[in-house]
Amino acid sequence: MVIRKKVYGGGNCQVSSTLYNAVLDAPGLVVTERHEHSNNVPYVQKGKDAAVAYGSYDFKFRNDTGNDIKITCSSDSSSVTTNIISIQ
């Protein structure tokens, strides 16, 4: 199983938001901590963001799949892509 998400714009929170959306689509991954931005962000639908800030906001999830997972991320000048791969 490979879960792939690609969205546009952002910085650190763009990566965490893209990973958050991939985790939401992956069976057996459970979000344990997530924070919304105080304002709307242009790169993802309202309620689909995951703000991160060192020492205060974090994005965390738990793997309940029974398998190891591999997370890969890539970016170019306009987008971030995250893949979650189940290793069986």
C-alpha positions in Angstrom: 0.0 0.0 0.0 1.3 3.5 -0.9 -0.6 6.6 0.2 0.5 9.7 -1.8 -0.5 13.3 -1.2 0.7 16.3 -3.2 -0.3 19.9 -2.4 1.1 23.4 -3.1 2.7 26.3 -1.2 3.8 26.7 2.4 7.0 25.9 4.5 7.4 23.7 7.6 3.7 23.5 8.1 3.2 22.6 4.5 5.2 19.4 5.2 3.3 18.6 8.4 0.0 19.3 6.7 0.8 17.1 3.7 1.9 14.3 6.1 -1.3 14.8 8.2 -3.5 14.3 5.1 -1.5 11.2 4.1 -1.9 9.8 7.6 -5.7 10.5 7.5 -5.9 8.3 4.3 -3.8 5.5 5.7 -5.7 2.7 7.4 -4.2 1.9 10.9 -2.5 5.2 11.4 -4.0 7.2 14.3 -3.5 10.9 14.8 -2.6 11.6 18.5 -1.7 15.3 18.3 -2.6 18.0 15.8 -3.1 21.7 15.9 -4.9 24.0 13.3 -3.4 27.3 12.2 -5.1 30.4 13.7 -5.7 31.7 10.2 -6.6 29.9 7.0 -3.7 28.7 4.9 -3.8 28.8 1.1 -2.3 25.4 0.4 -4.9 23.1 2.0 -8.6 23.0 2.8 -9.8 24.5 6.1 -9.5 21.9 8.8 -6.9 19.8 6.9 -3.8 21.7 8.1 -1.3 20.7 10.9 0.6 23.5 12.4 4.0 22.9 14.0 6.1 25.2 16.1 9.2 24.1 18.0 8.5 23.8 21.7 4.7 24.2 21.4 2.8 22.7 18.5 3.5 19.3 17.2 2.0 16.7 14.8 2.1 13.2 16.1 0.5 9.9 15.0 0.7 6.2 16.1 1.2 3.3 13.8 -1.4 0.6 14.7 -1.0 -1.3 11.4 1.1 -4.1 12.7 3.7 -3.4 10.0 6.6 -1.0 9.8 6.0 2.1 7.6 8.4 4.1 5.5 7.7 7.9 5.0 9.3 9.7 2.0 8.9 13.3 1.2 10.0 15.4 -1.8 9.5 18.9 -2.9 10.0 21.2 -5.8 9.5 24.9 -6.2 5.7 24.7 -5.9 4.7 21.5 -4.1 5.4 18.9 -1.4 4.7 15.2 -1.9 4.5 12.7 0.9 4.4 8.9 0.6 3.6 6.4 3.3 4.6 2.9 2.4 3.6 -0.2 4.3 6.6 -2.5 4.7 5.4 -6.1 5.1 
